[in-house]
Amino acid sequence: MTAPTGEIYRVDWLPGTDVLHGTCHCGAQHTAEDPVKMWEWMLGHPEGHFEGHFEGPDS
């Protein structure tokens, strides 16, 4: 097991939809219907991440 990095990734499901809303530790936000795409975006930091930037579904 690795030591914690202090980075927090958050993924919320939007009730009544198939949409996931993610917030990266840098503050960038993204929505996607595919959980794999969501985690690829999260773990791809910093590519495509801008503080406070919001990307719509599967952008």
C-alpha positions as CSV (number, residue, x, y, z in Angstrom):
1,M,0.0,0.0,0.0
2,T,1.2,3.5,-0.8
3,A,1.3,6.5,1.5
4,P,-1.6,9.0,1.1
5,T,-0.9,11.9,-1.2
6,G,-3.4,14.3,0.2
7,E,-5.1,14.6,-3.2
8,I,-8.9,14.3,-3.0
9,Y,-10.9,13.2,-6.0
10,R,-14.7,13.4,-5.8
11,V,-17.3,11.7,-8.0
12,D,-21.0,12.3,-7.4
13,W,-23.9,10.6,-9.2
14,L,-26.6,13.1,-10.2
15,P,-29.8,11.4,-9.0
16,G,-32.4,10.6,-11.7
17,T,-29.7,10.6,-14.5
18,D,-26.9,8.4,-15.7
19,V,-24.5,11.4,-15.2
20,L,-21.5,11.4,-13.0
21,H,-20.0,14.8,-11.8
22,G,-16.3,14.7,-10.8
23,T,-14.1,17.3,-9.1
24,C,-10.4,16.9,-9.2
25,H,-8.0,17.9,-6.4
26,C,-7.0,20.9,-8.6
27,G,-10.6,22.2,-8.7
28,A,-11.4,21.3,-12.3
29,Q,-14.8,19.7,-12.8
30,H,-16.1,17.3,-15.4
31,T,-19.3,15.3,-16.1
32,A,-19.6,12.0,-17.9
33,E,-22.0,9.1,-18.3
34,D,-19.2,6.5,-18.5
35,P,-17.4,5.8,-15.2
36,V,-14.3,4.7,-17.0
37,K,-14.1,8.0,-18.9
38,M,-14.6,9.8,-15.6
39,W,-11.7,8.0,-13.9
40,E,-9.5,8.4,-17.0
41,W,-10.1,12.1,-16.9
42,M,-9.4,12.2,-13.1
43,L,-6.2,10.2,-13.2
44,G,-5.0,12.1,-16.4
45,H,-4.3,15.2,-14.3
46,P,-3.0,17.7,-15.3
47,E,-4.1,17.0,-18.9
48,G,-7.4,18.8,-19.5
49,H,-7.5,20.2,-16.0
50,F,-7.8,23.9,-15.4
51,E,-8.7,25.2,-11.9
52,G,-12.4,26.0,-11.8
53,H,-12.9,24.7,-15.3
54,F,-16.0,22.7,-16.1
55,E,-16.3,20.2,-18.9
56,G,-19.7,18.9,-19.9
57,P,-20.8,15.4,-20.5
58,D,-18.1,13.2,-22.1
59,S,-16.1,16.3,-23.3
